[in-house]
Amino acid sequence: MQLCVKHFSELTTAELYAILRLREAVFIVEQNCPFAEIDGKDLDAWHLWFAEDGEILAYARVLDRGVSFETPAVGRVVSVRRRMGLGSKILAEGVRIAREKFGAEAVMLEAQVYARGLYEKLGFVQVSDEFLEDGIPHINMRLELQ
């Protein structure tokens, strides 16, 4: 398994297609949630994924401060093979990239409530009340970095 980390400007068209296809399959089709998945935030984001034999196994994007939150943020966290630790691994890499590329002292994310435990394992804490985003319960979570 290989970790790939690229800024949007470095992605090949095939990589971008694979990323968008995965995100659509999970966040729109699987979750039966029609929403504007292509939100304009990808253009300045760092994209990271674990690949094996040309297939994306887990993915996340990292956004700079001011794009979604006052601090850098990790989002669109998805793992194809669930319950195997890949979600935690890609999230940890996202935090590392937020620190490395954006000098993050804290990292935010918008979590689907059912996945709260995944984020808490890495030290994220809930910092908002529950809210609906595209009909799905979410919370904002924050990780303070040392």
Secondary structure per residue as TSV (DSSP state, phi and psi in degrees):
chain	resnum	aa	ss	phi	psi
A	1	M	-	360.0	135.4
A	2	Q	E	-120.1	137.1
A	3	L	E	-90.2	129.6
A	4	C	E	-115.5	133.4
A	5	V	E	-133.3	118.6
A	6	K	E	-143.5	142.4
A	7	H	E	-72.9	154.2
A	8	F	G	-50.3	-40.5
A	9	S	G	-65.4	-15.1
A	10	E	G	-98.8	-10.9
A	11	L	-	-68.1	140.7
A	12	T	-	-79.6	164.0
A	13	T	H	-63.6	-35.2
A	14	A	H	-66.2	-40.1
A	15	E	H	-65.7	-45.4
A	16	L	H	-61.4	-43.2
A	17	Y	H	-59.3	-45.9
A	18	A	H	-63.8	-40.6
A	19	I	H	-63.7	-50.9
A	20	L	H	-64.9	-35.8
A	21	R	H	-64.3	-43.9
A	22	L	H	-63.6	-48.2
A	23	R	H	-61.3	-41.7
A	24	E	I	-62.7	-44.7
A	25	A	I	-60.7	-39.4
A	26	V	I	-87.8	-55.3
A	27	F	I	-77.6	-22.9
A	28	I	I	-108.4	-56.5
A	29	V	I	-73.7	-57.4
A	30	E	I	-60.9	-42.2
A	31	Q	T	-88.7	3.7
A	32	N	T	47.3	55.1
A	33	C	-	-135.7	89.8
A	34	P	-	-69.9	119.2
A	35	F	-	-154.1	168.4
A	36	A	-	-77.5	85.3
A	37	E	-	-65.2	-37.7
A	38	I	-	-86.7	98.0
A	39	D	-	-106.9	6.0
A	40	G	S	84.7	-11.5
A	41	K	-	-80.5	-17.8
A	42	D	G	-65.1	-28.8
A	43	L	G	-59.8	-33.0
A	44	D	G	-111.4	13.5
A	45	A	-	-92.8	159.1
A	46	W	E	-96.4	133.1
A	47	H	E	-112.4	133.8
A	48	L	E	-136.3	144.5
A	49	W	E	-156.2	153.6
A	50	F	E	-96.2	130.5
A	51	A	E	-124.3	149.6
A	52	E	E	-148.7	125.4
A	53	D	T	52.4	39.9
A	54	G	T	78.8	1.4
A	55	E	E	-104.9	137.2
A	56	I	E	-79.1	123.3
A	57	L	E	-98.0	-30.8
A	58	A	E	-154.2	149.5
A	59	Y	E	-147.0	151.5
A	60	A	E	-156.7	160.3
A	61	R	E	-124.8	151.7
A	62	V	E	-120.9	127.3
A	63	L	E	-111.7	144.3
A	64	D	-	-73.5	165.0
A	65	R	T	-57.7	144.7
A	66	G	T	88.5	-11.2
A	67	V	T	-81.9	-51.7
A	68	S	S	-118.9	-33.4
A	69	F	S	-138.7	173.3
A	70	E	S	-71.9	-15.7
A	71	T	S	-115.8	165.9
A	72	P	-	-56.9	155.6
A	73	A	E	-138.8	152.4
A	74	V	E	-111.9	137.9
A	75	G	E	-151.3	176.8
A	76	R	E	54.0	37.8
A	77	V	E	-71.8	123.4
A	78	V	E	-148.1	142.7
A	79	S	E	-128.5	132.4
A	80	V	S	-74.7	-43.6
A	81	R	S	-96.8	103.3
A	82	R	T	-85.4	155.7
A	83	R	T	64.1	29.1
A	84	M	S	-121.8	6.2
A	85	G	S	87.7	-1.1
A	86	L	H	-69.7	-33.8
A	87	G	H	-62.1	-44.3
A	88	S	H	-64.3	-40.3
A	89	K	H	-66.8	-43.5
A	90	I	H	-70.7	-33.5
A	91	L	H	-65.2	-43.9
A	92	A	H	-61.2	-39.1
A	93	E	H	-66.6	-36.9
A	94	G	H	-61.9	-41.5
A	95	V	H	-63.3	-43.2
A	96	R	H	-60.7	-43.3
A	97	I	H	-66.5	-38.8
A	98	A	H	-60.5	-39.1
A	99	R	H	-71.4	-45.7
A	100	E	H	-68.9	-46.5
A	101	K	H	-87.4	-30.7
A	102	F	H	-120.9	4.7
A	103	G	-	61.1	35.3
A	104	A	-	-61.5	134.9
A	105	E	S	-104.3	-15.4
A	106	A	E	-151.0	154.7
A	107	V	E	-130.9	136.3
A	108	M	E	-109.8	159.9
A	109	L	E	-157.2	157.4
A	110	E	E	-107.2	112.6
A	111	A	E	-106.5	139.7
A	112	Q	E	-68.4	134.7
A	113	V	G	-54.8	-39.2
A	114	Y	G	-62.6	-22.4
A	115	A	G	-98.1	9.3
A	116	R	H	-50.1	-43.5
A	117	G	H	-58.5	-38.2
A	118	L	H	-58.1	-46.5
A	119	Y	H	-73.6	-36.5
A	120	E	H	-63.9	-34.3
A	121	K	H	-58.1	-29.8
A	122	L	T	-95.5	5.4
A	123	G	T	100.6	0.3
A	124	F	-	-69.3	143.8
A	125	V	E	-124.8	147.0
A	126	Q	E	-68.3	132.4
A	127	V	-	-127.3	12.0
A	128	S	S	-144.0	164.0
A	129	D	-	-72.7	162.7
A	130	E	-	-67.1	141.3
A	131	F	E	-143.3	159.1
A	132	L	E	-92.3	129.6
A	133	E	E	-124.8	113.1
A	134	D	T	55.0	36.3
A	135	G	T	82.2	3.1
A	136	I	E	-115.4	131.5
A	137	P	E	-63.6	129.6
A	138	H	E	-130.8	164.6
A	139	I	E	-141.8	152.7
A	140	N	E	-88.7	140.1
A	141	M	E	-132.0	151.3
A	142	R	E	-134.6	141.5
A	143	L	E	-120.2	120.6
A	144	E	E	-86.1	130.5
A	145	L	-	-101.3	144.4
A	146	Q	-	-79.4	360.0
